[in-house]
Amino acid sequence: MNKKILVVDDEPLVLDAIGRALSKEGYEVMTVQDGNSCLEALSFSEFGLIIMDLHIPGISTGALAGAARARCPETKFLFISGGQAPDEATPYIQKPFRISDIRKLVGSILGDTAHN
């Protein structure tokens, strides 16, 4: 299981909260605030999970998913947003959320039974 997580959100408080919470659970977490930084991170590292706000400046969710899957086909996604849930079957959590809920969801997505 790849325990590396990329968190993409343009809100610094969200990045900090998710990054600290998941790091405490033993995940290796990288946080970025925009699409260009996200694509740069994908160019030098593989991630088991990408947690991404649906509305990130500089990139569409489709472009990000395509770039991530080209690099690492096993990458999983968790979308977050204050808006409506996406229509796809992709895991999604609504803002505002509890940190305990995101920890549990990440454990479930990654098949990490120690964090479920």
Summary of the structure (lengths in Angstrom):
residues: 116
radius of gyration: 12.8
end to end distance: 14.7
largest distance: 35.4
contacts: 358
relative contact order: 0.20
helix: 41%
strand: 21%
